[in-house]
Amino acid sequence: MTVISRLPGAVEEEWDWQLSGACRAADSGLFFHPAGERGQAHDDRDRAAKAVCARCPVRERCLMHALATRERYGVWGGCTEEERQHLLRRRRRNRGRVGEVSSSDR
């Protein structure tokens, strides 16, 4: 059976943006919640992760990557899993219009 990956090919330019991510200096646990985390602890961790993303020079590129690859877990480009799902649903509803996610979409 043929499996088609949603990930871009192994082209260095496709991944170089990650070297500039503000998250590189942060603990990855900040962006991915532990199993069972709920309530205030979950909200606080998401808020802290988004604060790192807010000052990141590649935030838009990161979000585009997460949307293109249907990244299921973690905070990417300043958006949680739920927020990215909302953006993807909106994008599907608006198919036929300009497909770019703009800052007004968040």
C-alpha positions, 0 to 999 in steps of 0.5 A: 500500500502506498502511503503519502506523507503530508510532510514536505520533502527533506529539503533543507530550506523547508526546515531552516526556519525552525532554527530561528524559533523562539521555542528553541531555548524553551523546554518542549514540555511547555508546548505539549501538555502532559496526559490528563492535564486539565483546568487551570494548569492546562490554561496556564501552560498554554498561555506561557507557550503562547507568550513565547510564540508572541515574540517569535520571528517565525511564528507565521511560518510555524503556524503554516507548517502546523496547518499544512501537516495537520499537526495534532498536538501542541502549541504551534505558531501561537495556536493550540490544537483546538484553535488550529482545528477551528482554523482548518474548519473555517478554511474548509468552509471558505474553500474557493476564497483566498486560502491564506490564514491572516492575522484576522483569522486568529 
